[in-house]
Amino acid sequence: MSSPQPPTFEPVAIGGLLYPALRSQGYDERFSLGLVTTGGSLGLLLPPSLPILVYSLVAGLDFEAAFKAGVLPGLLVLVVLGAYAAWVGLKDRVPRDRFQPRAALRALGLVKWELGIPVLILGGLGTSLTTLDESAALALAYTLAVALWVHRDLTWRQLPRVAQSALSLAGAVIVILMMANALMNVVIDRQVPARVLDGLVALGLTERWQFLVVLNLFLLVVGMLMDGFSALLVAVPLVLPFAARFGLHPFHLAMMFILNLELAFCAPPLGLNLFISSFRFRR
């Protein structure tokens, strides 16, 4: 785990490579910036998504089942964005290159060692040979081995500095979890969900479709004003009683929650992908 909110760093890492490639192909500057910024949060619905894992822990769901539930919605979002990008390319008459299988295989060979990480994690979880913690430890050992002895872009002298950075990050995450859990306990102790539900019913919110509209707006606003982990830890316990009251399936609610987080990462005033892209591309 390189960050408590991994998607927000995609514009810095992958986006830094894709943006010049898009511009060199002839794509518009605004479209290229928008694509690398929004693309950074698309992986939230696809395994091994950290937000889905955190949601499952907070809501008491089986995380493997939650991962499976996110595959179809995640692929749907990818297809929609891909279709829009293809339409923009056709509209702007961006030059296209013929697909060459050999060139694609050679490019794939360049990242063969990196492809082993998702295979190791998902293979261990899917076959039940490893738990989540064990998969994380194996992925860490594999990454260190590749960095030290295959690519040789990391030395033993640099390991203490890397470990110090990781521990600082872990400490920040623990503080966030501690404060969010404290707020959660206060909310539950004060019976806030029950009172809010009674207020909504008193306002005439009795149909499921009404609840879904209000819920999506609420989740979007929460995601726009809070970071991803805090939104999950604070809002999930608030929403679960309402979802049960209106007969909403737990996995349906999970996908709605994560999808709204995806949108919120790119929405002002606190859409973190916007700030990261602004900093990375000096816009």
Steps between C-alpha positions, in 0.01 A plus 500: 500500500673811379239746623177509699339610175686325220287628212595860565862426414424361155525847338852528644627153410318358198356835395848649474574244230162501325450875470798566268408187300145628450623844400751355253218300340306822439242494777376833634676632811180537705381153405839345580512665843143394572564142391806441717328674794174305490670175404684504831192396696349240267670212678301553821237249388743233381685250722720524695343839576600638839178705544290186440708319761454781754128516425470124553678522835280786621173348370585145607489355145705222347772691314545227238129519414524881494793479257292280270205739526716787378630333183197559277436864607871574473523357148186693402657828610820415310304420183303825522815711546680305226210554259498873575877524448469313168220735391717803582785351299275446199342845532838674518641274225791385712735281291467130579761226478420148389510249785814287483488185718877456504559856616233457768667181624839670511351788702332250732833329551646822638264486798498124552645528850245763606215283371598240755372716788123485420539134402661427837238691700186397312623145449560450869167653601303325227638157585476566878866404535577832668312746713498871427788571739704213360437619143620847594816359657570284194446796267740709708767229493453453125522876434817534706660204323421644156619849596823376659610219271312532169463871420769604751333842546508460879804438718534364851616843621171653380283250689506688835377817329224308323402329826492834681267645236273193520483518881414871487219424259374212714499727806292760317251232396474374859423853625228537234350163596512586871321834460245359256419212734457742790258710294319183395451395861358843589260487205376155597479586871285805421274291272556742213396250225164430664428870548594588143284214370203618702551851362515376141184294544331803653589697187327240285800293391330162488574359152820318406563715193479812714749353741738408215497855360566656841762236583701562183498875558603448863785263410629733230505797739672292771764385253558858383557628854690209661789278406415148387580311820324748726193493275490121518555476873258777593222477240461122463363446855263793441367365171466130584186536719327704228590245234359220716183702560440535124603144414819590311742211441833544685709449185281740303561760768874426494527558125300824524725621780827424319374641168409828666850509650636464147299801388591701809874455440456723193244746640569833673552630760717217638536264206850375571567386145450860387761629745748223420466558126527875546823454694643236264425679173533858633152602389 
